[in-house]
């Protein structure tokens, strides 16, 4: 049973925050501001798909060469 829960396609907010290495509060702020990863509201629970988290990471990845952040 534990193995199935670990392999779930969806993560609770606390698990998603751990996955993203941020606090639950930071994730909640992103959600409230509309700047966070896509989520599902099921009953009173917020769920994030691993796919949505990976997509959000990719979108927010900064390419130093493109953004002018290259050290001289």
VEXSEVEX-937233 format. One record per residue (C-alpha): residue number from 1; residue in one letter; x, y, z. Coordinates in Angstrom, 3 decimals, padded with zeros to 6 digits, always signed. Example, Ala and Ser with C-alpha at 12.3 -4.5 7.8 and 13.67 -1.06 7.14 Angstrom:
BEGIN
+------+------+----------+----------+----------+
: resi : resn :        u :        v :        w :
+------+------+----------+----------+----------+
:    1 :    a : +012.300 : -004.500 : +007.800 :
:    2 :    s : +013.670 : -001.060 : +007.140 :
+------+------+----------+----------+----------+
//
This chain:
BEGIN
+------+------+----------+----------+----------+
: resi : resn :        u :        v :        w :
+------+------+----------+----------+----------+
:    1 :    x : +000.000 : +000.000 : +000.000 :
:    2 :    x : +002.807 : +002.450 : +000.881 :
:    3 :    x : +004.474 : +001.772 : -002.467 :
:    4 :    x : +001.296 : +002.684 : -004.385 :
:    5 :    x : +000.930 : +005.992 : -002.525 :
:    6 :    x : +004.556 : +006.886 : -003.314 :
:    7 :    x : +004.017 : +006.192 : -007.019 :
:    8 :    x : +000.879 : +008.340 : -007.204 :
:    9 :    x : +000.626 : +010.703 : -010.150 :
:   10 :    x : -000.615 : +013.452 : -007.821 :
:   11 :    x : +001.054 : +015.051 : -004.809 :
:   12 :    x : -000.511 : +016.874 : -001.881 :
:   13 :    x : +000.616 : +020.478 : -001.356 :
:   14 :    x : +003.152 : +019.476 : +001.319 :
:   15 :    x : +004.604 : +016.795 : -000.973 :
:   16 :    x : +004.683 : +019.187 : -003.941 :
:   17 :    x : +006.488 : +021.796 : -001.829 :
:   18 :    x : +009.066 : +019.193 : -000.831 :
:   19 :    x : +009.432 : +018.184 : -004.508 :
:   20 :    x : +010.031 : +021.835 : -005.465 :
:   21 :    x : +012.234 : +022.438 : -002.412 :
:   22 :    x : +010.159 : +025.358 : -001.198 :
:   23 :    x : +007.886 : +025.899 : +001.774 :
:   24 :    x : +004.199 : +025.025 : +001.732 :
:   25 :    x : +003.492 : +028.718 : +002.372 :
:   26 :    x : +005.548 : +029.799 : -000.658 :
:   27 :    x : +003.640 : +027.334 : -002.814 :
:   28 :    x : +000.337 : +028.669 : -001.407 :
:   29 :    x : +001.411 : +032.233 : -002.222 :
:   30 :    x : +002.202 : +031.242 : -005.802 :
:   31 :    x : -001.179 : +029.519 : -006.023 :
:   32 :    x : -003.016 : +032.604 : -004.706 :
:   33 :    x : -001.111 : +034.923 : -007.067 :
:   34 :    x : -001.705 : +032.657 : -010.057 :
:   35 :    x : +002.042 : +032.258 : -010.612 :
:   36 :    x : +002.418 : +028.680 : -009.407 :
:   37 :    x : +002.092 : +025.305 : -011.055 :
:   38 :    x : -001.294 : +024.066 : -012.293 :
:   39 :    x : -003.258 : +022.325 : -009.552 :
:   40 :    x : -006.452 : +020.391 : -008.933 :
:   41 :    x : -008.874 : +021.253 : -006.160 :
:   42 :    x : -010.586 : +018.039 : -005.073 :
:   43 :    x : -012.930 : +018.592 : -002.172 :
:   44 :    x : -010.905 : +020.565 : +000.342 :
:   45 :    x : -007.601 : +019.225 : -000.919 :
:   46 :    x : -005.117 : +020.770 : -003.361 :
:   47 :    x : -003.288 : +018.301 : -005.585 :
:   48 :    x : -000.448 : +018.812 : -008.055 :
:   49 :    x : +000.488 : +016.461 : -010.861 :
:   50 :    x : +004.174 : +015.700 : -011.165 :
:   51 :    x : +003.855 : +016.670 : -014.833 :
:   52 :    x : +002.566 : +020.150 : -013.857 :
:   53 :    x : +005.416 : +020.599 : -011.370 :
:   54 :    x : +008.012 : +019.620 : -013.987 :
:   55 :    x : +006.395 : +021.964 : -016.512 :
:   56 :    x : +006.465 : +024.844 : -014.004 :
:   57 :    x : +010.141 : +024.192 : -013.261 :
:   58 :    x : +010.918 : +024.239 : -016.989 :
:   59 :    x : +008.988 : +027.474 : -017.563 :
:   60 :    x : +010.789 : +029.162 : -014.668 :
:   61 :    x : +014.267 : +027.968 : -015.593 :
:   62 :    x : +016.463 : +030.925 : -016.513 :
:   63 :    x : +018.975 : +030.579 : -019.310 :
:   64 :    x : +021.856 : +032.886 : -018.244 :
:   65 :    x : +022.984 : +033.511 : -021.816 :
:   66 :    x : +019.524 : +034.589 : -022.963 :
:   67 :    x : +018.849 : +036.778 : -019.928 :
:   68 :    x : +022.202 : +038.584 : -019.911 :
:   69 :    x : +023.311 : +037.043 : -016.616 :
:   70 :    x : +026.592 : +035.668 : -017.928 :
:   71 :    x : +029.579 : +036.525 : -015.731 :
:   72 :    x : +032.376 : +038.380 : -017.501 :
+------+------+----------+----------+----------+
//
